[in-house]
Each structure stands twice: as structure tokens, then as C-alpha cells.
Amino acid sequence: MVFFSGLEKTGFSYRDWFSVLKNRSFRYYVLIFIFSQMAIDITMAIAVFYLGVSLQKDYLFVPSMAAILIVQLIFIIIFSMMAQKYSKKIPGLISASVWIAANILIFTFTKQTPDVLVVAICALIGVGAAGCNMMSWSILPDISDVDELMTGKRREGLYSGVSTFLRKLSGGIAVGSIGFMLDIIRYSDQAVTSGNIEPITFYGIKIIFCLIPALFLIVMLFALRKYKLGKKEFIILHDALGFIKSGEGTVELNDYQIEVCEQITGIKVKDFYGKPASS
């Protein structure tokens, strides 16, 4: 009780915290953010099991992780330039597609697969992680502009706090579930050491490493398809904010601009800026 009363004294409001979910763009952003990050978390956590158990190439763990990191750093730069020129959604679409394709290939690997090929295809995960990370964090500031059109307030801190909380929560769930999933597929250090690996363990680790992240990325792509705040829509959003702040209200907006603003906010034009449109 002392903790919650302390939160109230600092100005924390549960109503404000949950009010961000009224923002349609933020709701889709949450799906994009959570599922892309969960795909990254599970992949990084289970990689050592995949390489050591399914491929019996545990010595490739360090080279594969190094390749993923290097490729990720390179493609963050490439995707940043691409986002500035085209749209912040494009890196997400490309990176998730590349990652899904790589996971399909990785699922077919066996212990006879050449080491160079294993490292090279695993490096493509770095392309996926780069695009998903860059897109997830770069579109967050845009969400605050959508909220300003809805409420007339600047609440970047609130959106950042909610996003960080959801990131920690989803990361904990993703990583925490790995132990549970390993129990289901009957993973045992003793069995691995003796070389007596059950088929359910062998294929279970492949599914966790390849198919579950791919499924998360597919969900992310569906959410990204619904996320409508692109480069053109962002310009219209700022035009609307400019009209309202100048005192002209939304009467200067044409039908198409109003449709776009209603689509990205999820509310009607009469409720923009927390007051009637004509005022």
C-alpha cells in the first residue's frame, strides 16, 4: 500500500497508463514491438542448444553469434538510410522476410551441413534483428505525435515507459518459457553428453529455434500491415497539428486528410486534440 500511495504522490495515474491503448497506432505498435523482440529473445537464448544438440556443432556458437552481431551492426546503418529515404516500415518488412526465409533453411540443416553454410545462413538472422530493432525503436516517437493529435498533450515519457515495461514483460515471458519448453521436449544434459538424444528433443529444439520465432515474425508482419503511419501519413498528421495549434482547428483539413487522421488515431475528428473539431 505504501508503494502504491507513493506512486500516486509522484503523479502516476493508472488511467493515463491505460489511456495509451486508445491510440490505434500504438496498439499495432505494441504487437510489432513485442513479437519482434520475443523472436529475438528466443533465438538468442536457444541458439546454443540448436547448435550443440540439433547440429552437434557447439564449436560454431561463437562464430555464429559473432556473424549475427557484425551483420546486425552493418544492416542497422543500411536500414537507417532506407527508412529515411522511403519509410520506417520498409526495413521491418524486408528484415522479417529475410529472417523467416533463413529460419526455413536453418530448419533443414543437419550435422552434415558444412560449417561455413551454417554460419553464413545464421548471419542472416542479424539482418532480421537489425531491421526489427531499428524499426521498433524508431517509430515510437511518431506514436507520441499521434497521441498529441488525440489529446492535445505531449506524453513521450508515458509512451516510453509503457513500451519499456511491455518490453521487459515480454522478454521475461519469452526467456522464462524456454525452460518450460525444454522440459516438454525432454531435454537432458545427461542424454546430450551420452549422445542418446530422443527424437522429440532433436526436433523440439529445431522447432523452438526456427519455427516459433518465424511464427512471431509472421504475427509482427500482420500487425505491420495494419500499422498505417507511413511517411505520407506522418506529413498529414503534422499538417493537422499545425492547423489546430494555429487556431484554425480541423476545418482546414480535406476529407482525405481527415480519413487518414481518423485511421491512425482510431477516434473521430470531433474528438481530436481533446476538444470539438470546430474550436
C-alpha positions as CSV (number, residue, x, y, z in Angstrom):
1,M,0.0,0.0,0.0
2,V,2.9,2.4,0.8
3,F,4.3,1.7,-2.7
4,F,1.0,2.5,-4.5
5,S,0.4,5.6,-2.4
6,G,3.9,6.7,-3.3
7,L,3.1,6.2,-7.0
8,E,0.0,8.4,-6.6
9,K,2.2,11.2,-4.9
10,T,4.5,11.2,-7.9
11,G,1.6,11.8,-10.3
12,F,1.4,8.2,-11.6
13,S,-2.1,7.5,-12.9
14,Y,-3.5,4.1,-14.0
15,R,-6.0,6.0,-16.1
16,D,-3.2,7.7,-18.0
17,W,-1.2,4.4,-18.2
18,F,-4.1,2.5,-19.9
19,S,-5.2,5.5,-21.9
20,V,-2.4,4.9,-24.4
21,L,-4.3,1.8,-25.6
22,K,-6.9,4.1,-27.1
23,N,-4.3,5.1,-29.7
24,R,-4.8,2.7,-32.6
25,S,-1.3,3.2,-34.0
26,F,0.1,2.4,-30.5
27,R,-1.9,-0.8,-30.3
28,Y,-0.4,-2.1,-33.5
29,Y,3.0,-0.8,-32.5
30,V,2.7,-2.9,-29.3
31,L,2.2,-6.1,-31.4
32,I,5.0,-5.2,-33.7
33,F,7.4,-4.4,-30.8
34,I,6.5,-7.3,-28.6
35,F,6.5,-10.1,-31.2
36,S,9.7,-8.9,-32.9
37,Q,11.5,-8.6,-29.6
38,M,10.3,-12.0,-28.4
39,A,11.6,-13.6,-31.7
40,I,15.0,-12.1,-31.0
41,D,15.0,-13.2,-27.3
42,I,14.1,-16.8,-28.0
43,T,16.5,-17.1,-30.9
44,M,19.4,-15.7,-28.9
45,A,18.6,-17.9,-25.9
46,I,18.1,-21.2,-27.7
47,A,20.9,-20.8,-30.3
48,V,23.4,-22.7,-28.1
49,F,21.0,-25.6,-27.8
50,Y,20.3,-25.7,-31.5
51,L,24.0,-25.7,-32.5
52,G,25.0,-28.1,-29.7
53,V,22.2,-30.6,-29.8
54,S,20.4,-30.5,-33.2
55,L,23.5,-29.9,-35.3
56,Q,26.1,-31.2,-32.8
57,K,28.3,-28.3,-33.7
58,D,28.6,-26.4,-30.4
59,Y,32.0,-25.0,-31.5
60,L,30.1,-22.9,-34.0
61,F,28.3,-20.9,-31.3
62,V,30.8,-18.1,-31.0
63,P,31.4,-17.7,-34.8
64,S,27.7,-17.7,-35.4
65,M,26.9,-15.2,-32.7
66,A,29.8,-13.0,-34.0
67,A,28.5,-13.2,-37.5
68,I,25.0,-12.2,-36.4
69,L,26.3,-9.3,-34.4
70,I,28.5,-8.0,-37.2
71,V,25.8,-8.3,-39.8
72,Q,23.4,-6.6,-37.5
73,L,25.6,-3.6,-37.0
74,I,26.1,-3.3,-40.7
75,F,22.4,-3.5,-41.6
76,I,21.3,-1.1,-38.9
77,I,23.2,1.6,-40.9
78,I,21.7,0.3,-44.2
79,F,18.2,0.2,-42.8
80,S,18.5,3.6,-41.2
81,M,19.3,5.1,-44.6
82,M,16.5,3.2,-46.2
83,A,14.0,4.4,-43.6
84,Q,15.0,8.0,-44.1
85,K,14.6,7.7,-47.9
86,Y,11.4,5.6,-48.0
87,S,9.5,4.5,-44.9
88,K,10.3,3.2,-41.4
89,K,8.1,0.2,-42.3
90,I,10.2,-1.0,-45.2
91,P,13.2,-2.2,-43.0
92,G,10.7,-4.2,-40.9
93,L,9.1,-5.9,-43.9
94,I,12.5,-6.7,-45.5
95,S,14.2,-7.9,-42.4
96,A,11.4,-10.1,-41.1
97,S,11.0,-11.7,-44.5
98,V,14.7,-12.4,-44.7
99,W,14.7,-13.9,-41.2
100,I,11.7,-16.1,-41.9
101,A,13.4,-17.4,-45.1
102,A,16.7,-18.0,-43.2
103,N,14.8,-19.9,-40.4
104,I,13.2,-22.2,-43.0
105,L,16.6,-23.0,-44.4
106,I,18.1,-23.5,-40.9
107,F,15.4,-26.0,-40.1
108,T,16.6,-28.2,-42.8
109,F,20.2,-28.3,-41.6
110,T,21.8,-31.4,-40.3
111,K,25.2,-32.3,-38.7
112,Q,26.4,-32.9,-42.2
113,T,25.8,-29.3,-43.3
114,P,29.1,-27.5,-44.0
115,D,30.1,-25.2,-41.1
116,V,30.6,-22.2,-43.5
117,L,27.0,-22.6,-44.7
118,V,25.6,-22.8,-41.1
119,V,27.5,-19.6,-40.1
120,A,26.5,-17.8,-43.3
121,I,22.8,-18.5,-43.0
122,C,22.7,-17.9,-39.3
123,A,24.3,-14.5,-40.1
124,L,21.0,-13.6,-41.9
125,I,19.4,-13.6,-38.5
126,G,21.4,-10.4,-38.0
127,V,19.6,-8.8,-40.9
128,G,16.3,-9.7,-39.3
129,A,17.3,-8.5,-35.8
130,A,18.8,-5.2,-37.3
131,G,15.6,-4.3,-39.1
132,C,13.2,-5.3,-36.3
133,N,15.2,-3.4,-33.7
134,M,15.7,-0.3,-35.8
135,M,12.0,-0.1,-36.8
136,S,10.7,-0.9,-33.3
137,W,12.5,2.0,-31.6
138,S,12.4,4.5,-34.5
139,I,8.6,4.6,-34.9
140,L,8.0,5.0,-31.1
141,P,8.5,8.9,-31.2
142,D,5.9,9.1,-34.1
143,I,3.3,7.5,-31.8
144,S,3.6,10.5,-29.4
145,D,2.6,12.8,-32.3
146,V,-0.5,10.7,-32.9
147,D,-1.3,11.0,-29.2
148,E,-0.9,14.8,-29.3
149,L,-3.5,14.9,-32.1
150,M,-5.8,12.9,-29.9
151,T,-5.2,14.6,-26.5
152,G,-3.5,17.9,-27.2
153,K,-0.7,16.8,-24.8
154,R,2.9,15.7,-25.2
155,R,3.3,12.4,-23.4
156,E,6.5,10.9,-24.8
157,G,7.6,9.8,-21.3
158,L,4.3,7.9,-20.8
159,Y,4.6,6.0,-24.1
160,S,8.3,5.3,-23.5
161,G,7.6,4.0,-20.0
162,V,4.7,1.7,-21.2
163,S,6.8,0.4,-24.1
164,T,9.8,-0.3,-21.8
165,F,7.6,-2.1,-19.3
166,L,6.0,-4.3,-22.1
167,R,9.5,-5.0,-23.5
168,K,10.7,-6.2,-20.1
169,L,7.5,-8.2,-19.5
170,S,7.6,-9.9,-23.0
171,G,11.3,-10.6,-22.7
172,G,10.8,-12.3,-19.3
173,I,8.0,-14.4,-20.6
174,A,9.9,-15.4,-23.7
175,V,13.1,-16.3,-21.9
176,G,11.3,-17.8,-18.9
177,S,9.3,-20.1,-21.2
178,I,12.4,-21.7,-22.6
179,G,13.0,-23.8,-19.6
180,F,9.3,-25.0,-19.7
181,M,9.6,-25.8,-23.4
182,L,12.9,-27.8,-22.8
183,D,11.1,-29.8,-20.2
184,I,8.3,-30.6,-22.6
185,I,10.7,-31.9,-25.3
186,R,12.6,-33.9,-22.6
187,Y,15.9,-32.1,-22.8
188,S,18.5,-33.6,-20.6
189,D,22.2,-32.7,-20.2
190,Q,23.0,-36.3,-19.4
191,A,21.3,-37.5,-22.6
192,V,23.2,-34.9,-24.7
193,T,26.5,-35.9,-23.1
194,S,25.9,-39.6,-23.7
195,G,24.7,-38.9,-27.3
196,N,21.4,-40.6,-26.6
197,I,19.2,-37.7,-27.8
198,E,15.5,-38.5,-28.2
199,P,13.8,-37.5,-31.5
200,I,11.4,-35.3,-29.6
201,T,14.3,-33.4,-28.2
202,F,16.1,-33.2,-31.5
203,Y,13.1,-31.8,-33.4
204,G,11.7,-29.9,-30.5
205,I,14.8,-27.7,-30.3
206,K,14.6,-27.1,-34.1
207,I,11.0,-26.0,-33.7
208,I,11.8,-23.7,-30.8
209,F,14.8,-22.1,-32.7
210,C,13.3,-21.9,-36.1
211,L,9.5,-22.1,-36.2
212,I,8.4,-20.3,-33.1
213,P,10.4,-17.1,-33.9
214,A,9.1,-17.4,-37.5
215,L,5.6,-17.5,-36.2
216,F,6.2,-14.4,-34.0
217,L,7.6,-12.6,-37.1
218,I,4.5,-13.5,-39.1
219,V,2.3,-12.0,-36.4
220,M,4.5,-8.9,-36.5
221,L,4.1,-8.6,-40.3
222,F,0.4,-8.8,-40.0
223,A,0.4,-6.0,-37.4
224,L,2.9,-4.0,-39.5
225,R,0.4,-4.3,-42.4
226,K,-2.3,-2.8,-40.2
227,Y,0.1,0.0,-39.0
228,K,-0.8,2.9,-41.3
229,L,1.5,5.7,-40.1
230,G,3.9,5.9,-43.0
231,K,5.8,8.8,-44.4
232,K,2.9,10.4,-46.2
233,E,0.5,9.9,-43.3
234,F,3.1,11.5,-41.0
235,I,3.1,14.6,-43.1
236,I,-0.7,14.8,-43.0
237,L,-0.6,14.3,-39.2
238,H,1.7,17.3,-38.8
239,D,-0.4,19.4,-41.1
240,A,-3.4,18.6,-38.9
241,L,-1.4,19.5,-35.7
242,G,-0.2,22.7,-37.4
243,F,-3.8,23.8,-38.2
244,I,-5.0,23.1,-34.7
245,K,-2.1,24.8,-33.0
246,S,-2.6,27.9,-35.2
247,G,-6.2,28.2,-34.0
248,E,-7.7,27.2,-37.3
249,G,-8.9,23.8,-36.0
250,T,-9.5,20.9,-38.3
251,V,-11.9,22.8,-40.6
252,E,-8.9,23.3,-43.0
253,L,-8.5,19.6,-43.4
254,N,-10.0,17.9,-46.5
255,D,-11.9,14.7,-46.4
256,Y,-8.8,12.6,-47.3
257,Q,-6.7,14.2,-44.6
258,I,-9.5,13.6,-42.0
259,E,-9.8,10.0,-43.1
260,V,-6.1,9.4,-42.7
261,C,-6.0,11.1,-39.2
262,E,-9.0,9.1,-38.0
263,Q,-7.4,5.9,-39.3
264,I,-4.1,6.4,-37.5
265,T,-5.7,7.6,-34.2
266,G,-8.7,5.4,-34.0
267,I,-11.0,8.3,-33.0
268,K,-13.4,10.6,-34.8
269,V,-12.3,14.1,-36.0
270,K,-14.7,15.8,-33.5
271,D,-12.6,14.3,-30.6
272,F,-9.2,15.5,-32.0
273,Y,-7.0,17.4,-29.6
274,G,-9.3,16.6,-26.7
275,K,-11.9,19.2,-27.9
276,P,-14.5,19.7,-30.7
277,A,-13.1,19.9,-34.2
278,S,-14.5,23.4,-34.8
279,S,-13.0,25.0,-31.8
